[in-house]
């Protein structure tokens, strides 16, 4: 049995991991649509592969972060990639993390406009302001925000998926996969799953690597694995529910809210607000990962860099949310393949060598 303090560490790590992944693209259903549902029932095979990888990689990232005492993602990259490749990955991350902020801000605007009937600009600006406010509290602010928001959004997404599968009227059309041309960068379900995990490990690596000196090894690893299991479970249920509405669901900016709408307007509005909460957690994670690369969490420089990243993301956040997900996420997935490959093939050797030393 773990002590209560250790259980809190497991919870803290898990919610940070889940909060970094389940953001605008995930919680809206747009990511799940683009990477899994487009392959029809093969998407279920893809999401099972992704779930397994999320679970294993979460534990690996935490083991390496704690055992080497990292405080930011650059320290972590040096451990798993070596100095020269780490510099290249660093440059990619300096594009990907602010790029993620852009997508989150755009997602906030999309939810306000499409589902809540409010101003798109208001949604974008409010998302930006709250992100800056949380970052101003440093790492403790990031942890506190996730501890409250992540369980709520996970429970809401699970509830809507289960209700959709149980009570909604599914689409009468056959839900086979789209034509290959519509898959864009994604050749088949397995490659799409790898790209999805590849992209989605960049932000968690940036966030979790900042915990290397603040959590014990065993609960840290357990938290990483638990977070991955939660992500995989939620993703699987979203794919299963989405297939009930395929292909009608493909025409919506926020597919999960389309499913909620089939269950009644009040639930649809409530879920719209909760998806906006999901957007906040990943916007916070992206901004924290970027700012912690250059300064200690909570320092004046950290706060300034975080606020600047959000401010400079605002103009691009006016672009269409689904377009950003469709174009940027696969590109980021290819860019993150170096990190995914290192975690899968290099980090086991690092772990083995460190255990031999001990």
Secondary structure, 3 states (H helix, E strand, C coil): CCCHHHHHHHHHHHHHHHHHHCCHHHHHCHHHHHHCHHHCCHHHHHHHHHHHHHHHHHHHHHHHHHHHCCCCHHHHHHHHHCHHHHHHHHHHHHHHHHHHHHHHHHHHHHHHHHCCCCCHHHHHHHHHHHHHHHHCCHHHHHHHHHHHHHHHHHHHHHHHHHHHHHHCCCCCCCCCCCCHHHHCCCCCHHHHHHHHHHHHHHHHHHHHHHHCCCCCHHHHHHHHHHHHHHHHHHHHHHHHHHHCCCCHHHHCCCHHHHHHHCCCHHHHHHHHHHHHHHHHHHHHHHHHHHHHHHCCCCCHHHHHHHHHHHHHHCCHHHCCHHHHHHHHHHHHHHHCHHHHHHHHHHHHHHHHHHHHHC
